[in-house]
Amino acid sequence: MSMYPKTTLIWILHYITNCFCSFFDIIIGNPPYVLLQGKNKSPRLDYFKRFYTVAKYKIDLYHLFIEKSIKSLAKHGICTL
């Protein structure tokens, strides 16, 4: 089971890149700005800390979205966020 809500673009990127080993030529999106610290604590924080380089200090969905988008690009892909 994925750690992402199934309605988000980050879940779609996660699903396609991990299940089909596919990468994208272009990614266009609008990253969410949601801080996952403090009152927004979530059991997903440990997952994010283990699998995302940017999840070290303050975990924000914006940073996770950017990292996943870059990792999901094909060799000469374009990321426009």
C-alpha positions as CSV (number, residue, x, y, z in Angstrom):
1,M,0.0,0.0,0.0
2,S,1.3,3.4,-0.9
3,M,1.9,6.1,1.7
4,Y,0.3,8.8,-0.5
5,P,-3.4,9.7,-0.9
6,K,-4.5,8.2,-4.2
7,T,-5.8,11.6,-5.5
8,T,-2.4,13.4,-5.5
9,L,0.0,13.8,-8.4
10,I,2.8,12.6,-6.1
11,W,1.0,9.3,-5.7
12,I,0.6,9.0,-9.5
13,L,4.3,9.6,-10.0
14,H,5.1,7.1,-7.2
15,Y,2.8,4.4,-8.7
16,I,3.9,4.7,-12.3
17,T,7.6,4.9,-11.6
18,N,7.6,2.1,-9.0
19,C,5.1,-0.3,-10.6
20,F,5.9,0.1,-14.3
21,C,9.5,1.3,-14.1
22,S,8.5,4.2,-16.4
23,F,9.9,7.7,-16.5
24,F,8.4,10.9,-17.9
25,D,9.6,13.2,-20.6
26,I,7.9,16.1,-19.0
27,I,6.3,16.8,-15.6
28,I,4.0,19.8,-15.2
29,G,2.5,20.5,-11.8
30,N,1.8,22.7,-8.9
31,P,3.5,21.4,-5.7
32,P,1.5,21.5,-2.5
33,Y,2.9,23.7,0.4
34,V,2.0,21.6,3.4
35,L,4.3,21.4,6.4
36,L,4.2,17.9,8.0
37,Q,5.7,18.9,11.4
38,G,4.1,20.0,14.6
39,K,0.4,19.6,14.7
40,N,0.4,17.8,11.4
41,K,2.4,14.8,12.7
42,S,1.8,11.7,10.6
43,P,3.0,8.1,10.7
44,R,4.3,8.8,7.2
45,L,7.1,11.0,8.6
46,D,9.3,7.9,9.2
47,Y,8.7,6.7,5.7
48,F,9.6,10.1,4.2
49,K,12.8,10.3,6.3
50,R,13.9,6.9,5.1
51,F,13.2,7.3,1.4
52,Y,13.6,11.1,0.6
53,T,16.9,12.9,0.8
54,V,15.2,16.3,1.4
55,A,13.2,15.0,4.5
56,K,15.8,15.8,7.1
57,Y,14.7,18.8,9.1
58,K,11.3,20.3,8.4
59,I,9.3,18.0,6.1
60,D,7.2,19.8,3.6
61,L,5.2,18.1,0.8
62,Y,6.6,20.8,-1.5
63,H,10.2,19.4,-1.1
64,L,9.0,15.7,-1.4
65,F,7.1,16.6,-4.5
66,I,10.1,18.3,-6.1
67,E,12.4,15.3,-5.3
68,K,10.0,12.7,-6.6
69,S,9.4,14.7,-9.7
70,I,13.1,14.9,-10.5
71,K,13.6,11.2,-9.8
72,S,10.7,10.4,-12.1
73,L,12.1,12.2,-15.1
74,A,13.5,10.4,-18.1
75,K,17.2,11.1,-18.9
76,H,16.6,14.3,-20.8
77,G,13.2,15.1,-19.2
78,I,11.9,18.5,-18.3
79,C,10.4,19.4,-14.9
80,T,8.2,22.5,-14.8
81,L,6.9,23.1,-11.3
